[in-house]
């Protein structure tokens, strides 16, 4: 049955070919045809027997090691670590949560995983020296899952939709969390935040009319919201791309394809964002994208359809996208992809049996 759905994807990609070329040209000059072959993906590996719900989140610990978190069936945060070959055992940390977690490296070898607590606070556990901390709670009034990203080495910023539809945010400065503040806006989704690897964090959120708002935190202040257009649903996904400051944000369109908007790392102005371009595809939810090597970025999605639900990948290499390629597995929702620091990434998917599995590539 997967073969039939793959054919549909191929037809869709042919229809989007000229749009894909336009996206490619936004990134850099590139050949009209994608390269004939890309490095191979491995086989799917179970991460353990524990069952989770929702979407997982992963972040790099050190070379070859990645930490992941997911919400458990009893509404706690479950955590685990991958050493590049094998997984540890899923462990639940204390405290009830009401959202999927968001994990990020702090740039100092530690991983922060945060979720909205059942009372609306931010609940955070930290992997440091191989040990997960007892979760801390930061007083807040969150109305969505948080999204966390490294600001500078040792510093982490977390943001979420507030009960008033604004962007609630707090900064860990290496010692303590700041009191949550609220940016007034008209958010209709949870945000997606990413480091720009230039001492800044860029966050994207959907707003009324299904368009996208973006804002950047740097130098101790937010630089202002811009509406970069588009028409999307669900939640955005943003990732650092290349050259300090350059970021891509991905969105699932109403045609079930993936779209991408690109920030060129310049001054914070609307003109420094390219308009959304289409990457095509027929997907279950949004893509999870990460820069896994110099001048490369990989995106993973779950294909649409009850008789498919397979994992597909699209690799950007030197300005050329590979197109969506069937990798395998069976999943739901949005994967979680994170760099291993070896030139490859590991992508974790939630199975239809609520068990998680992973694959390494490309």
C-alpha positions as CSV (number, residue, x, y, z in Angstrom):
1,X,0.0,0.0,0.0
2,X,2.9,2.3,0.7
3,X,3.9,2.1,-3.0
4,X,0.6,3.6,-4.1
5,X,0.9,6.5,-1.7
6,X,4.5,7.1,-2.8
7,X,3.2,7.4,-6.4
8,X,0.8,10.1,-5.3
9,X,3.6,11.9,-3.6
10,X,5.7,11.7,-6.7
11,X,2.8,13.1,-8.8
12,X,2.4,15.9,-6.3
13,X,6.1,16.7,-6.4
14,X,6.1,16.9,-10.2
15,X,3.2,19.4,-10.0
16,X,5.3,21.5,-7.5
17,X,8.6,21.1,-9.4
18,X,8.7,24.7,-10.6
19,X,7.9,26.0,-7.2
20,X,10.6,23.8,-5.7
21,X,13.1,25.3,-8.2
22,X,12.0,28.8,-7.0
23,X,12.6,27.8,-3.4
24,X,16.0,26.4,-4.4
25,X,16.9,29.7,-6.1
26,X,15.9,31.6,-3.0
27,X,18.6,29.7,-1.1
28,X,21.4,29.9,-3.6
29,X,22.2,29.2,-7.2
30,X,21.6,25.5,-7.9
31,X,21.2,23.0,-10.7
32,X,17.7,22.4,-12.0
33,X,17.9,18.7,-11.1
34,X,18.5,17.3,-7.7
35,X,21.5,15.2,-7.2
36,X,21.0,11.6,-8.3
37,X,21.7,10.0,-4.9
38,X,22.0,10.9,-1.2
39,X,23.7,9.1,1.6
40,X,21.7,6.2,3.0
41,X,19.4,6.0,6.0
42,X,19.6,3.2,8.4
43,X,16.9,0.9,9.7
44,X,14.3,1.9,12.2
45,X,15.2,1.0,15.8
46,X,12.8,0.7,18.8
47,X,13.6,3.2,21.5
48,X,12.1,1.0,24.2
49,X,8.8,-0.4,25.3
50,X,7.3,2.6,27.1
51,X,4.2,4.2,25.5
52,X,3.8,7.9,25.0
53,X,1.3,10.4,23.6
54,X,1.7,13.4,21.3
55,X,4.9,14.5,19.6
56,X,8.4,13.9,20.9
57,X,11.2,16.5,21.1
58,X,14.9,15.9,20.9
59,X,18.1,17.9,21.2
60,X,21.9,17.2,21.0
61,X,23.9,16.4,24.1
62,X,27.3,15.9,22.7
63,X,28.9,14.3,19.6
64,X,26.9,11.1,18.8
65,X,24.4,11.7,21.7
66,X,20.9,13.0,21.7
67,X,18.3,13.4,24.5
68,X,14.6,13.1,23.8
69,X,11.4,13.7,25.8
70,X,7.7,12.8,25.2
71,X,4.5,13.0,27.2
72,X,3.7,9.7,28.9
73,X,0.2,8.1,29.1
74,X,0.0,9.3,32.8
75,X,0.8,13.0,31.7
76,X,4.3,13.2,32.9
77,X,7.5,14.0,30.9
78,X,9.3,10.8,29.9
79,X,13.0,11.2,29.0
80,X,15.6,9.0,27.3
81,X,19.1,9.3,25.7
82,X,20.5,7.9,22.5
83,X,24.3,7.2,22.3
84,X,24.4,7.0,18.5
85,X,23.8,3.2,18.5
86,X,21.4,2.3,21.3
87,X,18.8,3.8,23.5
88,X,18.6,3.9,27.3
89,X,15.4,3.3,29.3
90,X,12.5,5.8,29.2
91,X,12.2,7.4,32.6
92,X,9.3,9.5,33.9
93,X,10.1,12.6,35.9
94,X,7.8,13.9,38.6
95,X,5.1,16.4,37.9
96,X,1.9,16.4,35.7
97,X,2.0,18.2,32.4
98,X,-0.7,19.2,29.9
99,X,1.4,19.6,26.7
100,X,4.1,18.0,24.6
101,X,7.6,18.9,25.7
102,X,10.2,21.0,24.0
103,X,13.9,20.1,24.3
104,X,16.9,22.3,23.5
105,X,20.7,22.2,24.1
106,X,22.0,25.1,26.1
107,X,25.3,25.1,24.2
108,X,27.2,23.9,27.3
109,X,26.4,20.1,27.0
110,X,23.1,20.3,28.9
111,X,19.6,19.7,27.6
112,X,16.6,21.5,28.8
113,X,13.2,19.8,28.3
114,X,10.1,21.9,29.2
115,X,6.3,21.4,29.1
116,X,3.2,23.3,30.3
117,X,2.3,22.1,33.8
118,X,-1.4,21.3,34.5
119,X,-1.7,24.6,36.4
120,X,-0.2,26.6,33.5
121,X,3.3,27.0,34.9
122,X,6.4,26.1,32.9
123,X,7.8,22.8,34.1
124,X,11.5,22.2,33.2
125,X,13.9,19.2,33.7
126,X,17.6,19.4,32.8
127,X,20.0,16.7,31.7
128,X,23.3,17.6,33.2
129,X,26.2,15.3,33.6
130,X,24.1,12.3,32.6
131,X,21.4,13.0,35.3
132,X,17.9,14.4,34.8
133,X,17.0,17.0,37.4
134,X,13.9,17.1,39.5
135,X,11.6,19.4,37.5
136,X,11.5,23.1,38.4
137,X,8.3,25.1,38.0
138,X,8.3,28.7,36.8
139,X,5.1,30.6,37.5
140,X,3.2,31.3,34.3
141,X,-0.2,31.2,32.7
142,X,0.6,29.2,29.5
143,X,-2.1,28.3,27.0
144,X,0.0,26.1,24.7
145,X,3.0,23.9,24.7
146,X,6.2,25.9,25.1
147,X,9.1,26.1,22.6
148,X,12.6,26.5,24.0
149,X,15.9,27.5,22.2
150,X,19.5,28.4,23.1
151,X,20.1,32.1,23.2
152,X,23.8,32.0,24.0
153,X,26.0,29.3,25.7
154,X,24.3,28.5,29.0
155,X,21.2,30.6,28.2
156,X,17.8,29.3,27.2
157,X,14.6,31.1,26.2
158,X,11.2,29.5,26.4
159,X,8.0,30.9,24.9
160,X,4.4,29.8,24.7
161,X,1.0,31.2,23.8
162,X,-0.4,33.1,26.7
163,X,-4.0,32.9,27.9
164,X,-4.5,36.4,26.4
165,X,-3.3,35.2,22.9
166,X,0.1,36.9,23.4
167,X,3.6,35.4,23.5
168,X,4.5,34.5,27.1
169,X,8.3,34.2,27.6
170,X,11.0,33.6,30.2
171,X,14.8,33.5,29.9
172,X,17.2,31.3,31.9
173,X,20.4,33.3,32.2
174,X,22.6,30.4,33.4
175,X,21.5,30.7,37.0
176,X,17.8,31.5,37.2
177,X,14.6,32.0,35.2
178,X,13.2,35.4,34.7
179,X,9.6,36.1,35.6
180,X,7.3,35.4,32.6
181,X,6.6,38.5,30.5
182,X,3.9,38.8,27.8
183,X,4.3,40.2,24.3
184,X,1.0,41.5,23.0
185,X,0.0,39.8,19.7
186,X,-2.7,37.7,18.2
187,X,-1.3,34.2,18.4
188,X,-3.6,31.3,17.4
189,X,-1.0,28.5,17.7
190,X,1.9,27.5,19.9
191,X,5.2,29.1,18.8
192,X,8.3,27.5,17.4
193,X,11.5,29.0,18.5
194,X,15.1,28.4,17.3
195,X,18.5,29.7,18.0
196,X,20.0,31.8,15.1
197,X,23.5,30.9,16.3
198,X,24.2,34.6,16.5
199,X,23.2,35.3,20.1
200,X,19.5,35.5,19.1
201,X,16.3,33.4,19.2
202,X,13.7,33.6,16.4
203,X,10.1,32.6,17.2
204,X,7.3,32.1,14.7
205,X,3.6,31.7,15.5
206,X,0.4,31.6,13.5
207,X,-2.1,34.4,13.7
208,X,-5.6,35.2,12.6
209,X,-6.0,34.6,8.9
210,X,-3.6,31.6,9.1
211,X,-0.6,33.8,8.3
212,X,2.7,33.7,10.2
213,X,4.2,36.2,12.7
214,X,7.9,36.2,13.5
215,X,9.9,38.0,16.2
216,X,13.6,37.9,17.2
217,X,15.0,38.2,20.7
218,X,18.6,39.6,20.9
219,X,20.6,42.0,22.9
220,X,18.1,41.6,25.8
221,X,15.0,42.7,23.9
222,X,12.5,41.6,21.3
223,X,12.8,43.4,17.9
224,X,9.2,43.4,16.9
225,X,6.7,41.2,15.0
226,X,6.5,40.9,11.3
227,X,3.8,39.2,9.3
228,X,5.4,37.0,6.6
229,X,2.2,35.8,5.1
230,X,1.5,32.3,4.0
231,X,-1.6,30.2,4.8
232,X,-1.0,27.4,7.2
233,X,-2.4,25.3,10.1
234,X,-1.2,23.4,13.1
235,X,2.1,24.7,14.5
236,X,5.2,26.1,12.8
237,X,8.7,24.5,12.9
238,X,11.7,26.7,12.7
239,X,15.4,25.7,12.4
240,X,18.8,27.4,12.1
241,X,20.1,26.9,8.6
242,X,23.6,28.2,7.9
243,X,25.9,31.3,8.4
244,X,25.1,32.8,11.7
245,X,21.7,34.3,11.8
246,X,20.0,32.4,8.9
247,X,16.8,30.6,9.8
248,X,14.1,28.6,8.0
249,X,10.5,28.2,9.2
250,X,8.3,25.4,7.9
251,X,4.5,25.2,7.8
252,X,1.9,22.6,6.7
253,X,-0.3,24.2,4.1
254,X,-4.0,23.5,3.7
255,X,-3.1,21.3,0.7
256,X,-1.2,19.0,3.1
257,X,2.1,20.0,1.6
258,X,5.1,21.6,3.4
259,X,6.0,25.3,2.8
260,X,9.2,27.1,3.8
261,X,10.0,30.7,4.5
262,X,13.7,31.9,4.8
263,X,15.3,34.6,6.9
264,X,18.6,35.8,5.5
265,X,20.2,36.7,8.8
266,X,20.3,40.4,8.0
267,X,18.8,43.4,9.9
268,X,15.4,42.6,11.4
269,X,13.2,43.9,8.6
270,X,10.3,42.3,6.7
271,X,12.3,42.4,3.5
272,X,14.9,40.1,5.0
273,X,12.3,37.2,4.9
274,X,11.7,35.4,1.6
275,X,8.0,34.6,1.0
276,X,6.8,31.0,1.6
277,X,7.7,28.5,-1.2
278,X,6.3,25.0,-1.6
279,X,8.3,21.8,-1.0
280,X,5.2,19.7,-1.9
281,X,4.4,16.4,-0.2
282,X,1.3,15.0,1.3
283,X,1.9,14.9,5.1
284,X,0.1,14.0,8.3
285,X,1.4,17.0,10.3
286,X,4.3,19.5,10.0
287,X,7.9,18.7,9.3
288,X,10.7,18.5,11.9
289,X,13.8,20.0,10.4
290,X,17.4,20.3,11.6
291,X,20.8,21.3,10.3
292,X,22.9,18.1,10.7
293,X,26.0,19.1,8.8
294,X,27.6,22.2,7.2
295,X,25.4,23.5,4.3
296,X,22.9,20.7,4.9
297,X,19.5,20.5,6.5
298,X,17.1,17.5,6.8
299,X,13.4,17.5,7.2
300,X,11.3,14.5,8.3
301,X,7.5,14.1,7.9
302,X,4.9,11.4,8.3
303,X,3.0,10.6,5.0
304,X,-0.7,11.0,4.9
305,X,-3.2,8.2,4.6
306,X,-4.4,5.3,6.8
307,X,-2.6,2.8,4.6
308,X,0.7,4.8,4.6
309,X,1.8,6.7,7.7
310,X,5.4,6.1,6.7
311,X,8.4,8.4,7.4
312,X,9.7,10.5,4.5
313,X,12.8,12.7,4.4
314,X,13.8,15.7,2.3
315,X,17.4,16.9,2.4
316,X,18.7,20.3,1.5
317,X,22.3,20.0,0.4
318,X,24.2,23.0,-1.0
319,X,21.0,24.7,-2.1
320,X,19.3,21.6,-3.7
321,X,16.4,19.7,-2.1
322,X,16.4,16.0,-2.6
323,X,12.5,15.7,-2.8
324,X,10.5,13.7,-0.4
325,X,11.9,10.2,-0.1
326,X,10.2,7.2,1.5
327,X,12.4,5.9,4.4
328,X,9.9,3.5,6.1
329,X,8.5,2.9,9.5
330,X,5.0,3.7,10.6
331,X,4.1,6.8,12.6
332,X,1.6,9.6,13.4
333,X,2.0,13.3,14.1
334,X,5.2,15.2,13.7
335,X,8.7,13.5,14.1
336,X,11.5,14.9,16.2
337,X,14.8,15.2,14.3
338,X,18.1,16.4,16.0
339,X,21.7,16.5,14.9
340,X,24.2,13.9,16.1
341,X,27.2,16.0,15.4
342,X,28.6,13.4,13.1
343,X,27.1,14.7,9.8
344,X,23.9,12.8,10.4
345,X,20.7,13.3,12.3
346,X,18.4,11.0,14.3
347,X,14.7,11.2,13.8
348,X,12.2,9.8,16.3
349,X,8.6,9.0,15.4
350,X,5.6,8.1,17.5
351,X,4.1,4.8,16.3
352,X,0.4,4.0,15.9
353,X,0.9,1.7,18.9
354,X,2.2,4.7,21.0
355,X,5.7,3.2,21.0
356,X,8.6,5.3,19.7
357,X,11.2,4.3,17.1
358,X,14.2,6.1,15.5
359,X,16.2,6.2,12.3
360,X,19.6,7.7,11.6
361,X,20.6,9.4,8.3
362,X,21.1,10.5,5.7
